[in-house]
Amino acid sequence: MPFKPLAALDPQKLDAACENLCRVFGVPSLYRHQRETGENILKGVSTFLDVPTGGGKTLAYWLPLFYYWTPGNTQDNCKKIILVVGPLSALMLSQATSLTQKGIPAVALTSETEEPEKVLKDIGNNKYRIVFVSPELAVTPKFHENVLSRKPFSDNIISQVIDEGHCISEWGNDDFRPEFSKLSVLLARLPSGLLPVVVGSATLPRDVITDIQDKLRLRRDCARVSVSNEKPNIALSVRIMQHPQDTFADLMTLFPRDFDAAEDFPQTIVYAGGRLDPLDLPKKAFFELRDTQRRGKNILDAVINDRKVRGGFKERGRVP
């Protein structure tokens, strides 16, 4: 039967779901935001998941599935479905392959899918536990007819995930991928008005959330689970260039006043307009510093010529 929110979760069943999810994905435990989002989905609470890149959004998406099902389970009443709409075909294909290798039947339906008619039929017949689809295909009558309106699918879908949800606000326009702004059509075709929607992104400020709610016609009382993007050990610096670009002299500000080896430099990322030898930048900057400030000539020559120090730059990937 179609999804109905759970009024109360079974603590033992939830703990088992978390343990099985961690075992399959090789992580020691779930983060608070992953468990909270998963619990929201099971309770039918639509949720905005605002988590930095690499923060583990996908495990939050999959937790509700593991509440009902684990790899190897063949009972029909446990075969629930997570439907994921995402913007990047290559990423969805990669995720589907990785999940399948872990014993989780998954498929990505994109413009590159071979035998799309067969895949549509298989999705509609509940062959897959996780289904990835592009927004362009998700809103088509063919997807509605072959998937959403099929009873094996509609009786078992438990969550609609929209990954990289900020694209609804930033991309969904007449000039670029307008289907993102039309995903309310997909939500209207889902089998139950109680089916929870999860919008995940690393970029969900309040104005973007409001815009997404308007475009998807979501209720204003959606939950928001967020993790700070703050990185106190990272700083961004923008400087106006004062010297010819090919001299690299403007990189002098990165050099400590007193240094003896590569280890004396803070780890730094410098973006360049083209491919550069990782040793070319520090060498040129070293010489510029030596020639313009006339200090530490012996140290500079020693650093440049010291094989161990040069190896330090290369091994550590440090290009000051």
MARGUDREN-590350 format. One line per field, with one value per residue (C-alpha): residue in one letter; z, y, x. Coordinates in Angstrom, 2 decimals, decimal comma. Each point is the difference from the previous one (the first is absolute). Layout:
rest	[a	...]
zz	[Z	...]
yy	[Y	...]
xx	[X	...]
***
This chain:
rest	[m	p	f	k	p	l	a	a	l	d	p	q	k	l	d	a	a	c	e	n	l	c	r	v	f	g	v	p	s	l	y	r	h	q	r	e	t	g	e	n	i	l	k	g	v	s	t	f	l	d	v	p	t	g	g	g	k	t	l	a	y	w	l	p	l	f	y	y	w	t	p	g	n	t	q	d	n	c	k	k	i	i	l	v	v	g	p	l	s	a	l	m	l	s	q	a	t	s	l	t	q	k	g	i	p	a	v	a	l	t	s	e	t	e	e	p	e	k	v	l	k	d	i	g	n	n	k	y	r	i	v	f	v	s	p	e	l	a	v	t	p	k	f	h	e	n	v	l	s	r	k	p	f	s	d	n	i	i	s	q	v	i	d	e	g	h	c	i	s	e	w	g	n	d	d	f	r	p	e	f	s	k	l	s	v	l	l	a	r	l	p	s	g	l	l	p	v	v	v	g	s	a	t	l	p	r	d	v	i	t	d	i	q	d	k	l	r	l	r	r	d	c	a	r	v	s	v	s	n	e	k	p	n	i	a	l	s	v	r	i	m	q	h	p	q	d	t	f	a	d	l	m	t	l	f	p	r	d	f	d	a	a	e	d	f	p	q	t	i	v	y	a	g	g	r	l	d	p	l	d	l	p	k	k	a	f	f	e	l	r	d	t	q	r	r	g	k	n	i	l	d	a	v	i	n	d	r	k	v	r	g	g	f	k	e	r	g	r	v	p]
zz	[0,00	-0,53	2,53	3,33	2,46	3,15	3,13	2,06	-0,95	1,42	1,86	-0,49	-3,68	-0,48	1,77	-2,18	-3,12	1,04	0,75	-3,31	-1,94	1,66	-0,63	-3,70	-0,55	2,28	2,42	3,80	0,75	-1,37	0,66	1,80	-3,18	-1,86	2,64	0,53	-3,72	-0,30	2,92	-1,53	-3,23	1,83	1,87	-3,26	0,70	-3,11	0,73	-1,36	0,61	-0,05	0,36	-1,42	-2,84	1,39	3,07	-0,74	-1,43	-1,83	3,13	1,34	-3,21	0,32	3,71	-0,44	-2,54	2,49	2,61	-2,16	-2,00	-0,03	-2,87	-0,61	1,31	-2,56	1,85	-2,22	2,83	0,84	-3,50	0,39	-2,51	0,19	-3,08	-0,54	-2,46	-0,74	-2,50	-0,96	-2,13	0,55	3,77	0,04	-2,15	2,30	3,11	-1,49	-0,87	3,47	1,74	-2,17	0,88	3,67	-0,53	-0,32	-3,31	-1,56	-3,44	-1,61	-2,69	-2,20	-3,67	-0,22	1,40	-2,27	-0,64	1,80	-0,65	1,83	2,85	0,37	0,15	2,59	2,17	-0,19	1,06	3,13	-1,09	1,55	3,54	-1,04	-3,26	-1,36	-2,70	-1,67	0,38	-3,76	0,06	3,37	-1,23	-3,26	-0,64	-0,79	3,50	1,49	-2,06	0,37	3,54	2,22	-0,90	0,37	3,19	0,90	-0,03	1,53	2,86	1,00	-0,52	3,40	-0,85	-2,77	0,14	-2,00	0,11	-0,60	0,69	-0,46	-3,74	0,26	0,91	-2,05	-3,16	-0,36	-2,57	-3,67	-1,00	1,81	1,07	0,58	1,21	3,38	0,65	-1,16	2,49	1,75	-2,87	1,13	3,64	-0,99	-1,79	2,93	1,58	3,34	1,13	3,17	-1,77	1,48	-2,19	0,86	-1,63	0,50	-0,78	1,32	-0,98	1,66	1,47	1,15	-3,23	-2,11	2,26	-0,35	-3,79	-0,08	2,20	-2,39	-3,13	1,45	1,85	3,25	3,35	2,02	3,00	-1,62	2,35	-0,55	1,03	-0,46	0,68	0,01	-2,96	2,27	-0,50	2,59	-1,39	-3,51	-1,14	-3,38	-1,23	-3,10	-0,94	-2,86	-2,02	0,24	-2,16	-3,44	0,11	-1,35	2,91	2,69	2,22	1,47	1,71	2,26	2,57	0,63	1,10	3,73	1,11	1,22	-1,67	-0,41	-1,67	-1,77	3,33	1,05	-2,55	0,90	-2,21	-2,80	-3,20	-2,84	-3,02	-3,33	-3,49	-1,45	0,79	1,79	1,19	3,77	0,55	-2,48	2,13	3,20	-1,91	-1,84	3,13	1,95	-2,55	-0,10	3,76	-0,04	-2,78	1,28	3,71	-0,09	3,14	0,81	-3,27	1,45	1,61	-3,19	-2,11	2,57	0,07	-3,78	-0,44	2,97	-1,40	3,23	0,11	-3,65	0,62	2,91	-2,30	-2,39	2,57	2,06	-3,06	1,40	-2,59	1,92]
yy	[0,00	3,60	1,58	1,09	1,99	-1,85	1,56	-1,61	-1,71	-3,34	0,84	-3,47	-0,04	3,47	-0,96	-3,11	2,11	2,36	-2,90	-1,74	3,24	0,67	-3,57	0,10	3,38	-0,61	2,88	-0,26	1,90	2,50	3,71	1,72	1,70	-3,32	-1,71	3,01	0,28	-3,72	0,11	2,98	-1,91	-3,01	2,31	1,64	3,35	1,72	1,27	2,38	-1,55	2,74	-1,75	0,87	-2,04	-3,25	0,23	-3,27	1,03	-3,28	-2,15	2,16	-0,73	-3,78	-0,45	-0,29	-2,78	-1,95	0,37	-2,33	-1,90	-1,21	-1,46	-3,59	0,43	-1,43	0,58	1,98	2,13	1,21	1,10	3,74	2,59	3,30	2,22	2,50	2,89	1,36	2,39	-1,92	-3,13	-1,17	0,28	-1,86	-2,79	-0,28	-0,10	-2,65	-2,17	0,40	-0,85	-3,07	-1,22	0,30	-2,24	2,82	-0,25	3,45	1,54	3,39	1,02	2,66	0,91	-2,40	-3,03	-3,05	-1,66	2,74	-1,66	-3,14	2,01	1,95	-3,24	-1,46	3,12	-0,13	-3,66	0,83	-1,62	2,71	1,35	3,34	1,73	3,02	2,11	3,33	2,75	0,03	-3,64	0,13	2,39	-1,81	-1,75	-3,16	-0,08	0,60	-2,74	-2,66	0,71	2,31	-1,49	-3,60	-1,59	-1,93	3,36	2,23	-2,44	-0,08	3,44	1,53	3,15	2,51	1,41	3,04	0,12	3,26	1,71	3,52	-0,69	0,42	3,64	0,73	-2,05	-0,40	2,72	0,33	0,28	-3,02	-3,30	1,34	-3,41	0,72	2,59	-2,46	-2,76	0,87	-1,96	-3,07	0,50	0,35	-3,35	-1,88	-2,49	1,65	3,58	-1,16	-1,15	1,93	2,04	0,45	2,90	-0,36	2,51	1,69	3,37	0,63	3,51	1,13	1,83	-3,06	-2,22	2,39	0,01	-3,82	-0,24	2,28	-1,87	-3,47	1,16	-1,41	0,84	2,75	-2,26	-2,20	-0,96	1,34	-2,07	1,89	-0,32	3,07	0,65	1,83	-1,03	1,90	-1,44	1,38	3,61	1,58	2,79	2,17	2,49	2,46	-0,93	2,53	-1,75	-1,64	-3,36	-2,02	1,11	-1,56	2,85	0,48	-3,37	1,54	0,76	-3,75	-0,32	-0,07	2,55	-2,69	-3,37	-2,83	-2,75	-0,82	-0,95	3,66	0,95	-0,25	-2,34	2,16	-0,43	2,38	0,01	0,63	0,64	-3,09	-3,13	0,66	-2,14	-0,29	1,00	2,86	2,36	-0,21	0,21	3,17	1,54	-0,89	1,75	3,04	0,31	-0,35	2,54	2,62	-0,11	-1,00	-2,05	-3,58	-0,78	-2,99	-1,36	0,43	-1,78	-2,77	-0,44	-0,06	-2,45	-2,22	-3,22	-0,83	3,39	-0,13	-3,46	1,44	2,34	-2,80	-2,62	2,31	1,61	3,39	2,71	3,27]
xx	[0,00	1,18	2,32	-1,45	2,11	0,97	-1,43	2,76	3,24	1,11	3,27	1,47	-0,92	1,47	3,25	0,24	-0,55	2,81	2,35	-0,72	0,40	3,36	1,15	-0,89	1,66	2,98	-0,49	0,21	-3,22	-2,49	0,13	-2,85	-1,23	-0,11	-2,09	-2,27	-0,73	-0,66	-2,41	-1,79	-0,54	-1,43	-2,38	-1,09	1,66	1,35	3,49	2,61	3,42	2,62	3,36	3,46	1,42	1,35	-2,24	-1,81	-3,35	-0,50	0,08	-2,83	-1,91	0,48	-0,74	-3,80	0,53	2,10	-2,74	-2,10	2,57	3,61	2,06	-1,04	-3,55	-2,45	-3,28	-2,34	-1,40	3,54	0,95	-0,40	1,17	1,89	-0,41	2,82	-0,04	3,47	1,60	3,16	-0,33	3,57	-0,35	-3,31	1,43	3,00	-2,20	-2,28	3,00	1,51	-3,29	-0,52	3,49	-0,97	-3,01	-2,56	-1,90	0,25	-0,35	0,54	-2,45	1,58	0,19	2,96	-1,85	0,03	-3,35	-1,95	-3,36	1,11	1,48	-3,24	-1,96	2,38	-0,25	-3,79	0,09	2,04	3,26	2,18	0,27	1,53	-0,89	1,88	-1,61	0,69	-2,62	-0,53	-1,14	-1,75	-2,72	-0,75	-3,34	1,96	1,55	-3,43	-1,62	2,71	1,20	-2,04	-3,37	1,16	-1,31	3,22	1,80	-2,65	-0,60	3,66	1,54	0,72	1,97	0,57	3,54	1,10	3,77	1,88	-3,30	1,38	-0,19	-3,77	0,58	3,13	-0,58	-3,74	-0,65	-0,90	3,66	1,44	-1,58	-3,52	-1,18	1,57	-2,69	-2,67	0,74	-3,26	-1,57	1,93	-1,00	-3,65	0,15	1,49	-2,40	-0,60	-0,27	1,73	3,18	2,95	2,33	3,68	1,84	3,73	2,72	3,11	-1,51	-3,35	-0,25	-3,43	-0,92	0,84	-2,12	-2,94	0,38	0,11	-3,08	-1,86	1,06	-0,65	-3,11	1,31	-1,49	1,64	0,50	2,66	2,80	3,51	3,01	3,24	3,70	2,19	2,29	2,42	3,64	2,05	3,24	-0,64	0,26	-0,70	2,23	-0,50	2,71	0,43	3,08	2,83	2,62	0,17	-1,77	2,92	2,23	-2,27	1,20	-3,47	0,38	2,63	-2,70	-0,29	3,63	0,74	2,59	2,35	0,06	2,45	-2,01	-3,26	-1,56	0,21	-2,68	-3,70	-2,00	-1,35	-2,00	0,76	-2,31	1,73	-1,31	1,65	1,97	3,29	2,86	-0,55	3,62	-0,03	-2,05	2,03	3,28	-0,98	-1,45	3,13	2,20	-2,29	0,15	3,76	0,48	-2,42	0,67	3,69	-0,25	0,72	1,77	1,82	-3,15	-1,99	2,59	0,21	-3,78	-0,30	2,86	-0,77	-1,45	-1,81	-1,71	-1,02	-1,38	-1,94	-1,85	-0,83	-0,95	-2,14	-1,57	0,91	0,29	0,41]
***
